[in-house]
Amino acid sequence: MIRRFQRSGNGWAIFLPKPLLELLKVDPENDQVELEFEGDVLKIKKHKEEK
């Protein structure tokens, strides 16, 4: 999947389609995500809160 950056306020955003959020099991209104970098690869995963 190829996406373009879009301006959002003073920054930049990548908008993710709903089917991708469903695959990640992410509710964008309630969940947080973690961003990890491995070299030039950006990984996005659902944040699991520690209890």
ABEGO torsion letter per residue (X at the ends): XBBBBBBBEABBBBBBBAAAAAAAGBBAAABBBBBBBBEABBBBBBBBBBX
